[in-house]
Amino acid sequence: MSVKTNILLESGTNELEIVEFIIGFNDRAGRPKKQSYGVNVAKVREIIRMPDLTYMPSLPDMVCGVFNLRGHVIPAVDLGKFLYGIEEDFDKKKMIIAEFNKVQVGFIVEDVQRIHRISWKQIMSPDTMEEFNPEKSTVVGLINFEDRHILMLDVEKIVADIDPASAMDASNQEKFFDHKPIAVTAEDSSLIRKLITERLKKAGFEIISFRDGESAWNKMREISQSVANGANLDDLVNVVITDIEMPGMDGYTLTKHIKNDDKLKKLPVVIFSSIVSDDILHKGQSVGADAQMTKPQIGELLDVVRTLIERNMATV
């Protein structure tokens, strides 16, 4: 089953499509339950029946085996085992083939329901939940329907937890500037947000970090007003680095707002996302992004940011 849709051709709508799928588990009383989860269509290549798996030694615990799909050897991750510690018969299960950060992973799920088109404003941050621990949680958003909640999974964190070596490369960490440039970042994944903050600080940056595009835009509007009142933009912020997928407001809409603001439009904006690919580069270009990069290579991100800031300063 292919999941290519027209939304991948659109930009600036602050909408996304998600694939809803089901994971079964037992509650604290041992009763069987089902929970709806979601993943962005942009990360899903196709949905297939369970393939035959090859079991190999030395695989991470949650990787059930590998399989061959059109010449690509892909690891299979049992989400039920990862999320709830439950192992079941795979015969009736399905597999979501996901691709992000230039890797492909097969996620084993109980069933796939349907595709929903929604606004990012419909996705609530889980930060308001009692006892929510963003450092450990694999949930980055909640969607309320009349009869159920859909939990948006942080699939990047899941893969990083299973295989830490797959996390972002942080090779280039030297300080770039004599002064302390200011970066505004917008990223909903606690893991990625922490890594970006740590690496940018090592490179000499001051960081103003947000968990979603809407909060970042509220800050940028404050900065725009300060510039209108006579402040120097370069004294307040030097670059914006934004994810695409975020509750409330996505990175395309944030970028569009910045580039449409007379006081902010010269500010470099870098889209740094696991779903950046040749298929959707046009979306970032259409809203005025200065650069678009995928997440594994943070060293390359730092090089691009330095080039954009230096170019921007040279034109002042």
SULTALIN-V706087 format. One record per run of one state. SS is the DSSP state (helix for helix, strand for strand, loop for the rest). FROM is the first residue (numbers start at 1). LEN is the number of residues. If there is no record, write none. Layout:
SS	FROM	LEN
SS	FROM	LEN
//
This chain:
loop	1	1
strand	2	1
loop	3	3
helix	6	4
loop	10	5
strand	15	12
loop	27	5
strand	32	9
helix	41	3
strand	44	6
loop	50	4
strand	54	1
loop	55	8
strand	63	7
loop	70	2
strand	72	7
helix	79	6
loop	85	9
strand	94	7
loop	101	2
strand	103	7
loop	110	1
strand	111	9
helix	120	3
strand	123	2
loop	125	1
helix	126	3
loop	129	10
strand	139	6
loop	145	4
strand	149	5
loop	154	1
helix	155	8
loop	163	1
helix	164	3
loop	167	2
strand	169	1
loop	170	12
strand	182	5
loop	187	3
helix	190	13
loop	203	3
strand	206	5
loop	211	2
helix	213	16
loop	229	4
helix	233	4
loop	237	2
strand	239	4
loop	243	8
helix	251	9
loop	260	8
strand	268	5
loop	273	8
helix	281	6
loop	287	4
strand	291	3
loop	294	3
strand	297	1
helix	298	17
loop	315	2
//
